[in-house]
Amino acid sequence: MASPKSVSVMLMLTIVTTMILMNVMIIEARTWCVVRSSAAGPQLQNALNYACSNGANCRPLQPGGSCYNPNTLQAHASYAFDSYYMNKHQAPGSCSFGGLASIAVTDPSYGSCRYP
């Protein structure tokens, strides 16, 4: 008959193994907030300004920054929108920007520009 100590060790090993297997099986669903392809003009510029003024990290969008190029309104807004979205912990509604943005399941990072 097994001692109480060995039963405890076996139980603990079973629990730890189960936890490890569960963590391996869980697939983390990542999402990003990006500009809709139809978004443009002053509304998009205003939304970019809003994101950068309300929690988005827009330093990478400055000249010489890792996400400065391409230097387009759409590219900069996408990065800023996603930074804002991540800063808001992907809260529902934090990726709307008046209908100018949408949720993406594909990482929009490119070259040295890494989205949060």
C-alpha positions in Angstrom: 0.0 0.0 0.0 1.3 3.5 -0.9 2.2 5.8 1.9 0.2 9.0 2.4 3.3 11.0 1.4 3.6 9.2 -2.0 -0.1 9.6 -2.7 0.3 13.4 -2.1 3.3 13.6 -4.4 1.4 11.6 -7.1 -1.7 13.9 -6.7 0.5 17.0 -7.0 2.3 15.7 -10.1 -1.1 15.0 -11.7 -2.3 18.5 -11.0 0.8 20.1 -12.3 0.8 18.0 -15.4 -2.8 18.8 -16.1 -2.2 22.5 -15.7 0.8 22.4 -18.1 -1.3 20.5 -20.7 -4.2 22.9 -20.4 -1.8 25.9 -20.9 -0.4 24.3 -24.0 -3.8 23.7 -25.4 -5.1 27.2 -24.9 -4.8 29.3 -28.0 -4.5 33.0 -27.3 -6.7 34.9 -29.7 -4.9 38.1 -30.7 -6.6 41.1 -32.3 -5.5 44.4 -33.6 -7.3 47.6 -34.4 -6.6 48.9 -38.0 -7.9 51.6 -40.3 -10.6 50.6 -42.8 -9.4 50.8 -46.3 -12.1 53.3 -47.2 -11.1 55.7 -44.4 -9.5 59.0 -45.5 -9.5 62.7 -45.2 -10.0 65.1 -42.3 -12.1 62.6 -40.3 -9.2 60.2 -40.3 -6.7 62.9 -39.4 -9.0 64.0 -36.5 -9.3 60.4 -35.3 -5.5 60.0 -35.4 -5.1 63.2 -33.4 -7.6 61.9 -30.9 -5.8 58.6 -30.5 -2.4 60.2 -30.0 -3.9 62.7 -27.5 -5.7 60.1 -25.5 -3.4 57.3 -24.6 -1.9 55.9 -27.9 1.9 55.8 -28.0 2.6 57.7 -31.2 6.3 58.2 -30.7 7.1 55.5 -33.3 5.2 57.6 -35.9 7.6 60.5 -35.5 10.3 61.1 -38.2 13.0 58.5 -37.6 10.6 56.3 -35.6 10.2 52.6 -36.3 6.7 53.2 -37.8 7.2 56.5 -39.6 7.5 54.9 -43.0 5.4 54.6 -45.0 4.6 58.2 -44.1 0.9 58.0 -44.9 -2.2 59.0 -43.0 -3.6 55.5 -43.2 -0.4 53.8 -42.0 0.0 56.2 -39.1 -3.6 56.0 -38.1 -3.6 52.2 -38.1 -0.6 52.2 -35.7 -2.1 54.9 -33.4 -5.6 53.2 -33.4 -4.0 49.9 -32.4 -1.9 51.5 -29.7 -5.0 53.2 -28.3 -7.0 49.9 -28.5 -4.2 48.1 -26.6 -4.0 50.9 -24.0 -7.7 50.5 -23.4 -7.2 46.7 -22.9 -9.1 45.9 -26.1 -12.3 47.2 -24.5 -15.4 46.9 -26.6 -15.9 50.2 -28.5 -12.2 51.2 -28.3 -11.7 50.3 -31.9 -14.4 52.3 -33.6 -13.1 55.8 -34.3 -16.5 56.7 -35.8 -16.5 53.7 -38.1 -13.0 54.4 -39.5 -11.4 51.3 -37.9 -12.1 47.6 -37.5 -10.7 44.6 -35.7 -8.1 42.5 -37.5 -7.0 39.0 -36.6 -3.8 39.2 -38.7 -0.8 41.0 -37.2 -0.4 44.2 -39.3 3.3 44.6 -38.2 5.8 45.1 -41.0 9.6 45.5 -41.3 10.8 47.2 -38.1 7.3 48.5 -37.2 5.9 46.2 -34.6 2.3 46.8 -33.5 1.6 46.5 -29.7 
